[in-house]
Amino acid sequence: MGGNFSDPAKYFAALTLVAVIAWARFAEANPYLAKAGEPLVRARIGTCAITGGFIHFYAALDNKLFEKYGINAEHIVVRGGSVAAAALAADEISFLYCNADANISRIATGMDGKLVASPLVGLPYVVLARKDIKRPADLKGKTIGVTRPGDFTYKLAKDFLKKHNLSDKDVTLAPVGGTPTERYAALVQDVFQAILIQPPLDARGKKDGFNVIYHLSDLGAPFIYSSLFSNLKTHRERPALVQKMVAALAESVYLVEKKPELGMASVGKTLRISDAEVLQSAYDAFAKRLINRRLIVPAKMVADTIENAREEGTVIRRKANEVFDNTFAENLEKSGFLKELWGGALPDERKR
């Protein structure tokens, strides 16, 4: 800004004017903001776990981004992916924020739901094991703690065992449910000898002397992680609400990238973690390595996920393009929302 302002009042008045002009430009390119005096629309949003992988959702709640877009968000934690998916289908919740992999397969079998935005793409899980277990083969005769049969970590554990020529006869899969933090506590107490875990608990495990014996990204499977689903009733009857949800989530991606401390604070509060190094590991994984800033659902990954499920014996009733809808994410670019939000082109992301 040109000019030499010796008068502080004039200087700050000029700064305020610049901020007002910038906000006016953003508001003009952002048709999704709540209008003045507009009542908030209530929406029940479920999450299927408590995890650092939901950093953007937690930050949106804590920083009132949903309210900014006219949404009165009621957050409901539903333990377990299958239970959460059933709640979505029954319209007990209008939206579900969860890993996409298992739910893509469920919707492909005919379950009610639509995948509408994917902020994270990639697989962050690792196998964390007791100190005396150095490699997958050392798990013979041991127990891995997972969630319910049919849930994501259960399926992932079976894929891991198959990759290393092991079966559930060699290694017991113990369905224990609970949050990742609760499963980690059970590992510490030697209730079982390994768990499937994601950041930031892998960093805590290393500090506690446990071993990361396998990165599950090495399985090479297509994987869409934290994503937003709506049920079909909401998708058909309230598309404006779906659009506002996607816009709020996109702004949270921006907020967390520009102000990492806010994202880490939200994860720390939710997971009850204060260790700065552990929180940084969550941020690096979910706000940097896996980030998908445009929220576009990768169509090929959806198709590959469904095909893998078919090969495993799942009865598929829907085509890939019936499972997801990129209209809402694409609208963010078409409307100029993303360009104004990021101040130009988005930072480069790896090609998918």
DODREN-301665 format. One record per residue (C-alpha): x, y, z. Coordinates in pm, 1 decimal. Example, Ala and Ser with C-alpha at 12.3 -4.5 7.8 and 13.67 -1.06 7.14 Angstrom:
<sites>
<site><x>1230.0</x><y>-450.0</y><z>780.0</z></site>
<site><x>1367.0</x><y>-106.0</y><z>714.0</z></site>
</sites>
This chain:
<sites>
<site><x>0.0</x><y>0.0</y><z>0.0</z></site>
<site><x>149.9</x><y>332.6</y><z>-107.3</z></site>
<site><x>165.9</x><y>648.9</y><z>101.6</z></site>
<site><x>344.8</x><y>754.8</y><z>415.8</z></site>
<site><x>96.0</x><y>758.6</y><z>701.0</z></site>
<site><x>237.7</x><y>948.8</y><z>994.0</z></site>
<site><x>-106.9</x><y>961.0</y><z>1152.4</z></site>
<site><x>-179.1</x><y>615.1</y><z>1307.9</z></site>
<site><x>-554.7</x><y>674.8</y><z>1288.6</z></site>
<site><x>-538.5</x><y>734.9</y><z>913.2</z></site>
<site><x>-308.8</x><y>432.7</y><z>868.7</z></site>
<site><x>-543.0</x><y>193.5</y><z>1047.9</z></site>
<site><x>-843.8</x><y>343.4</y><z>870.4</z></site>
<site><x>-671.1</x><y>266.6</y><z>539.5</z></site>
<site><x>-596.0</x><y>-89.2</y><z>651.4</z></site>
<site><x>-959.2</x><y>-133.2</y><z>749.6</z></site>
<site><x>-1073.5</x><y>-9.5</y><z>408.8</z></site>
<site><x>-843.4</x><y>-257.9</y><z>235.4</z></site>
<site><x>-980.8</x><y>-539.8</y><z>451.6</z></site>
<site><x>-1340.9</x><y>-436.9</y><z>378.9</z></site>
<site><x>-1274.7</x><y>-426.7</y><z>3.4</z></site>
<site><x>-1104.7</x><y>-768.5</y><z>14.6</z></site>
<site><x>-1396.2</x><y>-914.6</y><z>213.7</z></site>
<site><x>-1649.2</x><y>-761.1</y><z>-27.7</z></site>
<site><x>-1470.4</x><y>-926.1</y><z>-320.7</z></site>
<site><x>-1468.0</x><y>-1261.6</y><z>-142.7</z></site>
<site><x>-1834.2</x><y>-1230.9</y><z>-45.9</z></site>
<site><x>-1924.5</x><y>-1149.4</y><z>-406.3</z></site>
<site><x>-1750.0</x><y>-1465.1</y><z>-524.9</z></site>
<site><x>-1896.3</x><y>-1663.7</y><z>-236.6</z></site>
<site><x>-2269.0</x><y>-1716.4</y><z>-287.8</z></site>
<site><x>-2272.7</x><y>-1973.7</y><z>-6.3</z></site>
<site><x>-2234.1</x><y>-1740.0</y><z>293.1</z></site>
<site><x>-2530.1</x><y>-1687.6</y><z>524.4</z></site>
<site><x>-2728.7</x><y>-1376.3</y><z>440.2</z></site>
<site><x>-2778.1</x><y>-1106.7</y><z>704.7</z></site>
<site><x>-3069.6</x><y>-1203.3</y><z>928.6</z></site>
<site><x>-3103.5</x><y>-1545.7</y><z>769.4</z></site>
<site><x>-3189.9</x><y>-1813.8</y><z>1029.2</z></site>
<site><x>-2941.9</x><y>-2096.9</y><z>1068.1</z></site>
<site><x>-3037.7</x><y>-2430.8</y><z>915.0</z></site>
<site><x>-3002.2</x><y>-2722.7</y><z>1154.5</z></site>
<site><x>-2799.0</x><y>-3019.0</y><z>1033.4</z></site>
<site><x>-2698.8</x><y>-3333.6</y><z>1223.0</z></site>
<site><x>-2345.8</x><y>-3436.3</y><z>1124.2</z></site>
<site><x>-2203.8</x><y>-3767.1</y><z>1237.8</z></site>
<site><x>-1841.0</x><y>-3873.2</y><z>1261.0</z></site>
<site><x>-1754.0</x><y>-4242.9</y><z>1263.9</z></site>
<site><x>-1446.1</x><y>-4215.1</y><z>1487.7</z></site>
<site><x>-1233.4</x><y>-3981.0</y><z>1696.8</z></site>
<site><x>-915.0</x><y>-3923.1</y><z>1500.5</z></site>
<site><x>-659.3</x><y>-3666.7</y><z>1393.1</z></site>
<site><x>-772.6</x><y>-3741.2</y><z>1039.9</z></site>
<site><x>-1079.8</x><y>-3525.5</y><z>1102.1</z></site>
<site><x>-867.7</x><y>-3214.9</y><z>1168.7</z></site>
<site><x>-1056.6</x><y>-3004.2</y><z>914.1</z></site>
<site><x>-1398.0</x><y>-3098.6</y><z>1048.2</z></site>
<site><x>-1293.6</x><y>-3027.5</y><z>1408.1</z></site>
<site><x>-1141.6</x><y>-2692.9</y><z>1305.9</z></site>
<site><x>-1462.2</x><y>-2596.7</y><z>1122.0</z></site>
<site><x>-1662.8</x><y>-2666.6</y><z>1438.6</z></site>
<site><x>-1425.2</x><y>-2485.9</y><z>1674.0</z></site>
<site><x>-1392.3</x><y>-2180.5</y><z>1451.6</z></site>
<site><x>-1765.4</x><y>-2155.1</y><z>1375.4</z></site>
<site><x>-1727.0</x><y>-2194.9</y><z>1000.1</z></site>
<site><x>-2052.6</x><y>-2385.2</y><z>968.9</z></site>
<site><x>-2239.4</x><y>-2094.8</y><z>1131.6</z></site>
<site><x>-2068.0</x><y>-1858.8</y><z>885.6</z></site>
<site><x>-2236.9</x><y>-2054.9</y><z>606.6</z></site>
<site><x>-2575.2</x><y>-2055.9</y><z>776.5</z></site>
<site><x>-2557.6</x><y>-2403.4</y><z>931.7</z></site>
<site><x>-2638.6</x><y>-2492.2</y><z>1290.8</z></site>
<site><x>-2419.1</x><y>-2802.0</y><z>1302.8</z></site>
<site><x>-2506.7</x><y>-3066.3</y><z>1559.9</z></site>
<site><x>-2204.9</x><y>-3296.9</y><z>1585.9</z></site>
<site><x>-2274.3</x><y>-3658.1</y><z>1681.5</z></site>
<site><x>-1997.7</x><y>-3914.9</y><z>1735.5</z></site>
<site><x>-2114.1</x><y>-4255.7</y><z>1612.7</z></site>
<site><x>-1872.9</x><y>-4531.6</y><z>1707.1</z></site>
<site><x>-1795.3</x><y>-4758.4</y><z>1414.4</z></site>
<site><x>-1828.5</x><y>-4710.8</y><z>1040.5</z></site>
<site><x>-2109.9</x><y>-4960.8</y><z>989.0</z></site>
<site><x>-2320.9</x><y>-4807.9</y><z>1267.6</z></site>
<site><x>-2256.2</x><y>-4457.1</y><z>1131.4</z></site>
<site><x>-2351.0</x><y>-4564.8</y><z>778.7</z></site>
<site><x>-2675.5</x><y>-4713.0</y><z>908.5</z></site>
<site><x>-2753.7</x><y>-4386.6</y><z>1090.1</z></site>
<site><x>-2699.0</x><y>-4195.5</y><z>765.6</z></site>
<site><x>-2924.0</x><y>-4429.0</y><z>568.4</z></site>
<site><x>-3198.2</x><y>-4400.8</y><z>833.3</z></site>
<site><x>-3180.1</x><y>-4017.6</y><z>819.5</z></site>
<site><x>-3080.9</x><y>-4004.7</y><z>1186.0</z></site>
<site><x>-2796.8</x><y>-3788.3</y><z>1058.5</z></site>
<site><x>-2800.2</x><y>-3584.1</y><z>737.1</z></site>
<site><x>-2423.5</x><y>-3596.7</y><z>686.2</z></site>
<site><x>-2143.9</x><y>-3834.7</y><z>773.2</z></site>
<site><x>-1776.4</x><y>-3742.3</y><z>796.4</z></site>
<site><x>-1577.4</x><y>-4065.1</y><z>778.2</z></site>
<site><x>-1314.2</x><y>-4252.8</y><z>579.6</z></site>
<site><x>-1456.7</x><y>-4317.4</y><z>237.2</z></site>
<site><x>-1325.3</x><y>-4662.2</y><z>148.1</z></site>
<site><x>-1573.0</x><y>-4884.5</y><z>332.3</z></site>
<site><x>-1865.6</x><y>-4649.7</y><z>269.8</z></site>
<site><x>-1800.9</x><y>-4644.4</y><z>-104.0</z></site>
<site><x>-1843.9</x><y>-5021.7</y><z>-101.6</z></site>
<site><x>-2153.6</x><y>-5000.5</y><z>116.6</z></site>
<site><x>-2321.2</x><y>-4747.0</y><z>-114.1</z></site>
<site><x>-2224.9</x><y>-4959.2</y><z>-415.9</z></site>
<site><x>-2416.2</x><y>-5251.1</y><z>-262.5</z></site>
<site><x>-2728.7</x><y>-5034.6</y><z>-247.0</z></site>
<site><x>-2697.5</x><y>-4849.9</y><z>86.3</z></site>
<site><x>-2844.7</x><y>-4499.6</y><z>98.8</z></site>
<site><x>-2575.5</x><y>-4232.5</y><z>63.8</z></site>
<site><x>-2374.4</x><y>-4009.2</y><z>-166.8</z></site>
<site><x>-2006.3</x><y>-3913.4</y><z>-143.6</z></site>
<site><x>-1987.3</x><y>-3535.1</y><z>-203.3</z></site>
<site><x>-1639.0</x><y>-3416.0</y><z>-99.1</z></site>
<site><x>-1299.0</x><y>-3568.0</y><z>-16.3</z></site>
<site><x>-1049.2</x><y>-3341.6</y><z>164.3</z></site>
<site><x>-801.1</x><y>-3625.0</y><z>223.1</z></site>
<site><x>-680.5</x><y>-3885.4</y><z>-26.0</z></site>
<site><x>-432.7</x><y>-4154.1</y><z>75.1</z></site>
<site><x>-384.7</x><y>-4410.5</y><z>351.9</z></site>
<site><x>-223.4</x><y>-4288.3</y><z>677.8</z></site>
<site><x>-250.2</x><y>-4605.6</y><z>887.7</z></site>
<site><x>43.1</x><y>-4803.4</y><z>1026.4</z></site>
<site><x>73.8</x><y>-5128.3</y><z>1220.6</z></site>
<site><x>206.1</x><y>-5039.4</y><z>1564.3</z></site>
<site><x>339.0</x><y>-5332.8</y><z>1764.9</z></site>
<site><x>485.8</x><y>-5428.2</y><z>2099.5</z></site>
<site><x>857.4</x><y>-5368.0</y><z>2155.8</z></site>
<site><x>958.8</x><y>-5730.5</y><z>2089.6</z></site>
<site><x>776.8</x><y>-5744.6</y><z>1753.4</z></site>
<site><x>1003.7</x><y>-5616.3</y><z>1477.0</z></site>
<site><x>837.7</x><y>-5744.2</y><z>1156.9</z></site>
<site><x>499.9</x><y>-5883.1</y><z>1042.7</z></site>
<site><x>616.0</x><y>-6246.5</y><z>1075.1</z></site>
<site><x>670.5</x><y>-6187.8</y><z>1449.3</z></site>
<site><x>293.7</x><y>-6151.4</y><z>1489.9</z></site>
<site><x>234.6</x><y>-6528.4</y><z>1464.1</z></site>
<site><x>48.6</x><y>-6641.0</y><z>1773.5</z></site>
<site><x>-25.5</x><y>-6280.4</y><z>1870.0</z></site>
<site><x>-337.6</x><y>-6062.7</y><z>1863.5</z></site>
<site><x>-416.6</x><y>-5744.8</y><z>1668.2</z></site>
<site><x>-678.8</x><y>-5511.5</y><z>1813.0</z></site>
<site><x>-928.8</x><y>-5385.5</y><z>1554.3</z></site>
<site><x>-1281.6</x><y>-5243.2</y><z>1546.1</z></site>
<site><x>-1595.7</x><y>-5443.0</y><z>1466.3</z></site>
<site><x>-1591.3</x><y>-5718.8</y><z>1200.4</z></site>
<site><x>-1665.5</x><y>-5561.2</y><z>864.5</z></site>
<site><x>-1543.3</x><y>-5218.6</y><z>973.6</z></site>
<site><x>-1250.3</x><y>-5048.0</y><z>809.5</z></site>
<site><x>-961.0</x><y>-5146.8</y><z>1037.0</z></site>
<site><x>-1084.2</x><y>-5507.3</y><z>1043.4</z></site>
<site><x>-1080.9</x><y>-5522.7</y><z>663.5</z></site>
<site><x>-745.1</x><y>-5346.5</y><z>649.7</z></site>
<site><x>-593.9</x><y>-5591.0</y><z>900.2</z></site>
<site><x>-706.4</x><y>-5887.2</y><z>687.4</z></site>
<site><x>-547.1</x><y>-5728.7</y><z>379.9</z></site>
<site><x>-225.5</x><y>-5673.7</y><z>577.3</z></site>
<site><x>-214.2</x><y>-6036.9</y><z>691.3</z></site>
<site><x>-280.6</x><y>-6163.7</y><z>338.9</z></site>
<site><x>2.5</x><y>-5947.3</y><z>203.8</z></site>
<site><x>243.9</x><y>-6119.3</y><z>442.0</z></site>
<site><x>112.7</x><y>-6473.6</y><z>389.2</z></site>
<site><x>-57.3</x><y>-6479.2</y><z>727.0</z></site>
<site><x>-418.4</x><y>-6559.7</y><z>812.1</z></site>
<site><x>-651.6</x><y>-6508.5</y><z>1104.8</z></site>
<site><x>-547.8</x><y>-6859.7</y><z>1210.2</z></site>
<site><x>-190.7</x><y>-6738.1</y><z>1252.2</z></site>
<site><x>-286.3</x><y>-6403.0</y><z>1405.1</z></site>
<site><x>-600.8</x><y>-6335.6</y><z>1605.3</z></site>
<site><x>-803.7</x><y>-6027.7</y><z>1510.0</z></site>
<site><x>-968.5</x><y>-5903.6</y><z>1827.7</z></site>
<site><x>-1275.1</x><y>-5681.7</y><z>1767.4</z></site>
<site><x>-1260.7</x><y>-5438.8</y><z>2058.5</z></site>
<site><x>-1427.0</x><y>-5125.5</y><z>1920.7</z></site>
<site><x>-1359.2</x><y>-4804.3</y><z>2104.1</z></site>
<site><x>-1170.5</x><y>-4496.1</y><z>1992.7</z></site>
<site><x>-812.5</x><y>-4508.5</y><z>1859.3</z></site>
<site><x>-696.5</x><y>-4365.3</y><z>2193.2</z></site>
<site><x>-874.9</x><y>-4643.7</y><z>2380.2</z></site>
<site><x>-720.2</x><y>-4907.9</y><z>2154.0</z></site>
<site><x>-378.6</x><y>-4751.2</y><z>2208.3</z></site>
<site><x>-431.9</x><y>-4770.9</y><z>2586.0</z></site>
<site><x>-517.5</x><y>-5140.8</y><z>2547.1</z></site>
<site><x>-191.5</x><y>-5193.0</y><z>2355.4</z></site>
<site><x>-0.6</x><y>-5028.2</y><z>2638.8</z></site>
<site><x>-171.5</x><y>-5267.4</y><z>2881.4</z></site>
<site><x>-78.8</x><y>-5565.9</y><z>2656.1</z></site>
<site><x>-444.3</x><y>-5658.2</y><z>2598.1</z></site>
<site><x>-322.2</x><y>-5725.5</y><z>2244.5</z></site>
<site><x>18.9</x><y>-5699.5</y><z>2085.7</z></site>
<site><x>-46.6</x><y>-5476.6</y><z>1781.9</z></site>
<site><x>-298.7</x><y>-5224.6</y><z>1653.7</z></site>
<site><x>-374.0</x><y>-5039.2</y><z>1333.3</z></site>
<site><x>-335.3</x><y>-4671.6</y><z>1410.8</z></site>
<site><x>-295.4</x><y>-4336.9</y><z>1238.2</z></site>
<site><x>-126.1</x><y>-4008.5</y><z>1330.4</z></site>
<site><x>-80.5</x><y>-3869.2</y><z>1585.5</z></site>
<site><x>-87.5</x><y>-4191.5</y><z>1788.0</z></site>
<site><x>192.0</x><y>-4346.9</y><z>1580.3</z></site>
<site><x>419.5</x><y>-4065.7</y><z>1700.3</z></site>
<site><x>313.5</x><y>-4122.8</y><z>2059.9</z></site>
<site><x>379.5</x><y>-4494.9</y><z>2015.0</z></site>
<site><x>734.8</x><y>-4436.8</y><z>1893.9</z></site>
<site><x>801.2</x><y>-4214.7</y><z>2195.2</z></site>
<site><x>667.0</x><y>-4491.5</y><z>2419.6</z></site>
<site><x>901.6</x><y>-4746.0</y><z>2261.7</z></site>
<site><x>661.3</x><y>-4932.2</y><z>2031.7</z></site>
<site><x>754.8</x><y>-5029.5</y><z>1675.5</z></site>
<site><x>593.8</x><y>-4925.8</y><z>1348.7</z></site>
<site><x>631.7</x><y>-5253.5</y><z>1158.9</z></site>
<site><x>436.0</x><y>-5165.3</y><z>845.3</z></site>
<site><x>298.8</x><y>-4861.5</y><z>662.2</z></site>
<site><x>-36.3</x><y>-4967.9</y><z>519.5</z></site>
<site><x>2.6</x><y>-4729.5</y><z>226.1</z></site>
<site><x>248.9</x><y>-4992.6</y><z>99.6</z></site>
<site><x>-46.8</x><y>-5221.7</y><z>28.9</z></site>
<site><x>-92.5</x><y>-5012.5</y><z>-285.7</z></site>
<site><x>-472.5</x><y>-5009.0</y><z>-258.2</z></site>
<site><x>-674.5</x><y>-4711.2</y><z>-384.1</z></site>
<site><x>-782.9</x><y>-4517.2</y><z>-80.0</z></site>
<site><x>-994.0</x><y>-4209.9</y><z>-16.0</z></site>
<site><x>-972.5</x><y>-4105.4</y><z>348.3</z></site>
<site><x>-1169.5</x><y>-3837.3</y><z>536.8</z></site>
<site><x>-1475.4</x><y>-3747.9</y><z>328.3</z></site>
<site><x>-1821.8</x><y>-3597.3</y><z>350.5</z></site>
<site><x>-2130.5</x><y>-3805.7</y><z>272.5</z></site>
<site><x>-2492.7</x><y>-3698.4</y><z>259.0</z></site>
<site><x>-2791.2</x><y>-3928.6</y><z>255.4</z></site>
<site><x>-3005.0</x><y>-3934.1</y><z>-57.8</z></site>
<site><x>-3292.5</x><y>-3743.7</y><z>101.8</z></site>
<site><x>-3064.8</x><y>-3451.8</y><z>189.0</z></site>
<site><x>-2889.6</x><y>-3473.3</y><z>-146.6</z></site>
<site><x>-3219.2</x><y>-3454.3</y><z>-338.6</z></site>
<site><x>-3426.3</x><y>-3221.7</y><z>-121.2</z></site>
<site><x>-3165.2</x><y>-2986.1</y><z>28.1</z></site>
<site><x>-2888.4</x><y>-2938.2</y><z>-230.4</z></site>
<site><x>-2822.8</x><y>-2581.3</y><z>-108.8</z></site>
<site><x>-2742.6</x><y>-2721.0</y><z>236.7</z></site>
<site><x>-2503.7</x><y>-2976.7</y><z>86.0</z></site>
<site><x>-2333.6</x><y>-2696.4</y><z>-108.2</z></site>
<site><x>-2289.0</x><y>-2485.4</y><z>205.0</z></site>
<site><x>-2142.5</x><y>-2783.4</y><z>392.0</z></site>
<site><x>-1887.7</x><y>-2840.5</y><z>115.9</z></site>
<site><x>-1799.5</x><y>-2468.8</y><z>105.8</z></site>
<site><x>-1747.1</x><y>-2456.3</y><z>483.1</z></site>
<site><x>-1524.4</x><y>-2761.0</y><z>464.7</z></site>
<site><x>-1321.4</x><y>-2604.8</y><z>182.0</z></site>
<site><x>-1267.2</x><y>-2291.3</y><z>390.0</z></site>
<site><x>-1155.5</x><y>-2507.5</y><z>682.7</z></site>
<site><x>-888.9</x><y>-2664.2</y><z>458.1</z></site>
<site><x>-765.1</x><y>-2312.2</y><z>384.9</z></site>
<site><x>-782.8</x><y>-2206.8</y><z>751.5</z></site>
<site><x>-586.8</x><y>-2507.0</y><z>877.4</z></site>
<site><x>-318.1</x><y>-2461.5</y><z>611.8</z></site>
<site><x>-274.1</x><y>-2091.4</y><z>683.8</z></site>
<site><x>-306.8</x><y>-2118.5</y><z>1062.3</z></site>
<site><x>-166.1</x><y>-2458.3</y><z>1165.2</z></site>
<site><x>-198.3</x><y>-2374.9</y><z>1532.9</z></site>
<site><x>-578.8</x><y>-2370.9</y><z>1501.9</z></site>
<site><x>-588.8</x><y>-2714.0</y><z>1342.6</z></site>
<site><x>-351.1</x><y>-2863.7</y><z>1597.9</z></site>
<site><x>-548.1</x><y>-2704.9</y><z>1883.1</z></site>
<site><x>-868.9</x><y>-2867.7</y><z>1758.2</z></site>
<site><x>-704.3</x><y>-3210.9</y><z>1731.0</z></site>
<site><x>-539.9</x><y>-3169.0</y><z>2071.9</z></site>
<site><x>-869.5</x><y>-3078.0</y><z>2235.8</z></site>
<site><x>-1060.0</x><y>-3364.9</y><z>2075.4</z></site>
<site><x>-795.7</x><y>-3632.0</y><z>2134.5</z></site>
<site><x>-684.9</x><y>-3482.8</y><z>2468.4</z></site>
<site><x>-326.1</x><y>-3454.5</y><z>2353.8</z></site>
<site><x>-98.2</x><y>-3166.7</y><z>2450.3</z></site>
<site><x>238.7</x><y>-3295.7</y><z>2325.9</z></site>
<site><x>347.7</x><y>-3051.7</y><z>2052.7</z></site>
<site><x>553.8</x><y>-3313.0</y><z>1864.7</z></site>
<site><x>265.0</x><y>-3557.9</y><z>1855.9</z></site>
<site><x>22.0</x><y>-3291.4</y><z>1733.1</z></site>
<site><x>268.6</x><y>-3183.1</y><z>1465.5</z></site>
<site><x>273.3</x><y>-3539.9</y><z>1331.6</z></site>
<site><x>-105.3</x><y>-3525.0</y><z>1288.9</z></site>
<site><x>-81.0</x><y>-3191.8</y><z>1112.7</z></site>
<site><x>193.6</x><y>-3310.2</y><z>877.1</z></site>
<site><x>-5.9</x><y>-3618.6</y><z>780.8</z></site>
<site><x>-351.3</x><y>-3473.9</y><z>741.3</z></site>
<site><x>-299.4</x><y>-3109.3</y><z>651.5</z></site>
<site><x>1.7</x><y>-3159.9</y><z>425.5</z></site>
<site><x>70.1</x><y>-3512.3</y><z>292.3</z></site>
<site><x>-286.8</x><y>-3626.4</y><z>220.9</z></site>
<site><x>-454.9</x><y>-3294.1</y><z>149.8</z></site>
<site><x>-689.9</x><y>-3261.5</y><z>-148.1</z></site>
<site><x>-764.2</x><y>-2887.9</y><z>-148.7</z></site>
<site><x>-1030.5</x><y>-2888.9</y><z>-420.2</z></site>
<site><x>-1225.1</x><y>-3164.8</y><z>-241.8</z></site>
<site><x>-1288.9</x><y>-3336.3</y><z>-577.6</z></site>
<site><x>-1364.1</x><y>-3707.0</y><z>-533.2</z></site>
<site><x>-1114.5</x><y>-3909.3</y><z>-744.3</z></site>
<site><x>-1341.8</x><y>-4100.4</y><z>-982.1</z></site>
<site><x>-1086.9</x><y>-4369.0</y><z>-1069.2</z></site>
<site><x>-1024.3</x><y>-4444.6</y><z>-702.6</z></site>
<site><x>-1397.0</x><y>-4488.3</y><z>-646.0</z></site>
<site><x>-1417.1</x><y>-4728.8</y><z>-940.6</z></site>
<site><x>-1108.0</x><y>-4920.5</y><z>-823.5</z></site>
<site><x>-1242.2</x><y>-4945.8</y><z>-467.7</z></site>
<site><x>-1570.7</x><y>-5089.0</y><z>-595.5</z></site>
<site><x>-1391.1</x><y>-5334.1</y><z>-823.9</z></site>
<site><x>-1174.7</x><y>-5455.8</y><z>-535.2</z></site>
<site><x>-1487.5</x><y>-5512.4</y><z>-328.2</z></site>
<site><x>-1645.3</x><y>-5704.7</y><z>-617.6</z></site>
<site><x>-1338.1</x><y>-5928.1</y><z>-644.3</z></site>
<site><x>-1366.3</x><y>-6004.0</y><z>-271.7</z></site>
<site><x>-1722.1</x><y>-6130.1</y><z>-321.5</z></site>
<site><x>-1925.3</x><y>-5819.4</y><z>-243.9</z></site>
<site><x>-2249.2</x><y>-5799.6</y><z>-442.5</z></site>
<site><x>-2232.6</x><y>-5468.8</y><z>-628.6</z></site>
<site><x>-2559.6</x><y>-5305.9</y><z>-739.3</z></site>
<site><x>-2449.3</x><y>-4954.1</y><z>-835.5</z></site>
<site><x>-2205.4</x><y>-4810.7</y><z>-1085.0</z></site>
<site><x>-1918.7</x><y>-4594.9</y><z>-960.8</z></site>
<site><x>-2074.5</x><y>-4273.6</y><z>-1093.4</z></site>
<site><x>-2386.5</x><y>-4341.3</y><z>-885.6</z></site>
<site><x>-2184.4</x><y>-4347.8</y><z>-563.1</z></site>
<site><x>-2041.3</x><y>-3994.5</y><z>-568.1</z></site>
<site><x>-2135.3</x><y>-3647.8</y><z>-689.2</z></site>
<site><x>-1862.6</x><y>-3390.8</y><z>-760.5</z></site>
<site><x>-2109.8</x><y>-3114.9</y><z>-851.8</z></site>
<site><x>-2074.2</x><y>-2933.2</y><z>-519.2</z></site>
<site><x>-1694.7</x><y>-2939.1</y><z>-514.8</z></site>
<site><x>-1679.5</x><y>-2834.5</y><z>-880.8</z></site>
<site><x>-1912.6</x><y>-2541.3</y><z>-807.9</z></site>
<site><x>-1652.0</x><y>-2398.2</y><z>-571.1</z></site>
<site><x>-1415.9</x><y>-2352.2</y><z>-864.1</z></site>
<site><x>-1678.6</x><y>-2242.1</y><z>-1116.9</z></site>
<site><x>-1815.2</x><y>-1972.8</y><z>-885.9</z></site>
<site><x>-1471.6</x><y>-1821.6</y><z>-822.6</z></site>
<site><x>-1493.0</x><y>-1920.4</y><z>-454.5</z></site>
<site><x>-1161.9</x><y>-2107.8</y><z>-445.8</z></site>
<site><x>-971.9</x><y>-1841.7</y><z>-639.0</z></site>
<site><x>-1083.6</x><y>-1567.7</y><z>-402.7</z></site>
<site><x>-1035.2</x><y>-1782.5</y><z>-93.0</z></site>
<site><x>-676.9</x><y>-1873.2</y><z>-181.7</z></site>
<site><x>-594.3</x><y>-1539.7</y><z>-344.1</z></site>
<site><x>-530.5</x><y>-1698.6</y><z>-683.0</z></site>
<site><x>-430.6</x><y>-2048.0</y><z>-789.7</z></site>
<site><x>-430.4</x><y>-2321.4</y><z>-527.5</z></site>
<site><x>-93.9</x><y>-2465.8</y><z>-420.8</z></site>
<site><x>10.2</x><y>-2762.2</y><z>-631.5</z></site>
<site><x>-103.7</x><y>-3105.7</y><z>-525.4</z></site>
<site><x>34.9</x><y>-3436.0</y><z>-639.8</z></site>
<site><x>-145.9</x><y>-3575.2</y><z>-943.3</z></site>
<site><x>-395.5</x><y>-3845.5</y><z>-865.3</z></site>
</sites>
